[in-house]
Amino acid sequence: MKKNNNGQTVLHKAACYNSKETAELLISHGININEKNNYGETALHITAENNSKEIAELLISHGAQI
């Protein structure tokens, strides 16, 4: 999976921009939901920072490590 300069994947960005549809699509295609960026953050960390309850629930339901 390609990452940007901060080590973020597309799923990190979907979480950052609260894009549930994008997150669902990426998960359906097998993206690693526990991938960490350069700061050790997963997409779930990003959802917590952005108060994105829907995406957090989606990630947890698909096995995100808490």
C-alpha positions as CSV (number, residue, x, y, z in Angstrom):
1,M,0.0,0.0,0.0
2,K,1.3,3.4,-1.0
3,K,1.8,6.0,1.8
4,N,2.3,9.7,1.7
5,N,5.3,11.5,3.3
6,N,3.7,11.1,6.8
7,G,3.2,7.4,6.3
8,Q,-0.6,7.8,5.8
9,T,-2.6,5.4,3.7
10,V,-5.7,6.3,1.8
11,L,-7.7,4.8,4.8
12,H,-6.0,7.3,7.1
13,K,-7.1,10.1,4.8
14,A,-10.6,8.7,4.6
15,A,-10.7,8.7,8.4
16,C,-9.3,12.3,8.5
17,Y,-12.0,13.6,6.1
18,N,-14.8,11.5,7.6
19,S,-15.5,9.6,4.4
20,K,-17.4,6.5,5.4
21,E,-18.1,5.4,1.8
22,T,-14.4,5.5,0.9
23,A,-13.5,3.7,4.1
24,E,-16.1,1.0,3.3
25,L,-14.7,0.6,-0.2
26,L,-11.1,0.3,1.0
27,I,-12.1,-2.3,3.6
28,S,-14.1,-4.3,1.1
29,H,-10.9,-4.4,-1.1
30,G,-8.8,-5.7,1.8
31,I,-6.9,-2.7,3.0
32,N,-4.9,-3.2,6.3
33,I,-7.0,-1.3,8.8
34,N,-4.3,-1.5,11.4
35,E,-1.5,0.0,9.3
36,K,0.4,2.7,11.2
37,N,1.6,6.1,9.9
38,N,5.0,7.5,10.8
39,Y,3.7,8.6,14.2
40,G,2.4,5.2,15.1
41,E,-1.3,6.1,14.5
42,T,-3.8,3.8,12.8
43,A,-6.9,5.0,11.0
44,L,-8.8,4.4,14.3
45,H,-6.5,6.9,16.1
46,I,-7.4,9.4,13.3
47,T,-11.1,8.9,13.8
48,A,-10.8,9.5,17.5
49,E,-8.9,12.7,16.9
50,N,-11.7,13.8,14.5
51,N,-14.7,12.6,16.6
52,S,-15.8,10.3,13.8
53,K,-18.0,7.8,15.6
54,E,-19.4,6.2,12.4
55,I,-16.0,5.4,10.9
56,A,-14.7,4.3,14.3
57,E,-17.5,1.8,14.6
58,L,-16.9,0.6,11.1
59,L,-13.2,0.0,11.7
60,I,-13.8,-1.7,15.0
61,S,-16.5,-4.0,13.4
62,H,-13.9,-5.0,10.9
63,G,-11.2,-5.9,13.5
64,A,-9.4,-2.6,14.1
65,Q,-7.1,-3.0,17.2
66,I,-8.3,-0.9,20.1
